[in-house]
Amino acid sequence: MTGPEFRTRWAKGAALVTAMTLGAFAMPAAAQDAAEPTVNQVIVYGDQPCPESTEQEITVCVRQEDPYRIPAPLRQSDSRQNESWNERVMANRDVGATGAQSCSTVGPGGYTGCEAERINEAYAEKENSSDVRFGQLIAEERARRLAEIDEDAAAEQERVEQLEQQYEARLRAESEAEGETSGEMGAALPNP
């Protein structure tokens, strides 16, 4: 019996016991006139609220997982029918594999393929693992820092160019001021 069935049966039993207890103390005429309340069985998912019970209706709620998932008791099965084709093929993969580079105890040189097989398995595990890949993280950090360096270098270059323009403008202003001063002095000196 699953959890929801048990809860539903328990709720019905509890309602029946409550009704019997109240019925024992009620007057016989009132018991004949009163209609038995209906039971509303509701499955709610996640944070959905359970509807309130009324005098005419008893509401029993069963909270379950995501409605789009296979129920937990049905997710795992050891049945051969539920085995994937890939697993069936892999089970027969080594049938008849003997001799050199086969990693078997049959035939000459059968042991020679074992080390290559272990290496291939290790690379496959590394490729599919969820472990931290330090090489990838280091490359990403380097790329981020190089991007920052490029931005800083561009900002520094712009600042240097502005300073150079200011310096050249100041030199031009000074040379023009000297030219005017020397022209005035030349005009002030008498010609021999």
Salt bridges, closest charged atoms under 4 A:
GLU65 OE1 - ARG69 NH1 3.97
GLU65 OE1 - ARG75 NH2 2.45
GLU83 OE1 - ARG80 NH1 2.47
ASP94 OD1 - ARG93 NE 3.72
GLU115 OE1 - ARG118 NH1 3.30
GLU141 OE2 - ARG144 NH2 2.25
GLU141 OE2 - ARG145 NE 3.06
GLU148 OE2 - ARG144 NH1 2.48
GLU156 OE2 - ARG159 NH2 2.66
